[in-house]
Amino acid sequence: MIGRLNHVAIAVPDLEAATATYRDTLGATVSEPVPQPAHGVTVVFVTLPNTKIELLHPMGEKSPIQGFLDKNPAGGIHHVCYEVEDILAARDRLKEQGLRVLGDGEPRLGAHDKPVLFLHPKDLYGTLVELEQA
């Protein structure tokens, strides 16, 4: 059911420093910061040959990423994102299998303007998983 790994999202306390590390030290191609006010984050997209990394920085104290950074001040992997062909069918199948979908269970537009859902990390071995419509 899950397809390719779309991205790994890393919460960072200093977006400028993290961007410089990926660009200047690791030699990756990075985007300019992209504000995502609907999600409460600013994102820098790091393009790799086989996937992407999203560097996430909170926009304000109410950002879910701020809560993550409060618990993990140095930052860290926030979630992994897998592509699915049919997000509604995937949701229904996973719910039938006992996995919990976060929020109201309805897809919303993610940072790539495609429908996304998040699955509860306690159901997936401590990993927050995002599903994105391919």
Steps between C-alpha positions, in 0.01 A plus 500: 500500500769754588710620214826685487646701783402858420698677771645497848407807706749634753401759759781753544546775762705717260378486141779718362773284658334173391460630144865602489609158626304314233604742224861587588623200698303216344477651151124455458267717296275698734203728439442842642294492822132446419252629761211260553272697735216247469735242654678734741844441350761637267647228279824467309487220244823302454510308173688171489536260205256248650273702734464831683565634847282770650660725759215622722514809719207623711303812420407612850442337835184313392676310222502121549869516411561734795356233730734243345801732545401570862543127563800465264693830515770385257236402244456160339300289261137606527335266248540290189268533202396218269304539179174313447298467179162560666512678833136432590531128426827489696336678795204264503718191477733618777209590729354152440836360612481704823734787420399846618487796265579830671264797489151454362611223264443707189791579267620858485736669259863457597809703419502363143133591442400134501263326744674366812415311819707424809496168685545472876863426593397256774354276229821508292780430747553857613511652150260770386405400145354730239319357199489715187288447191739413215 
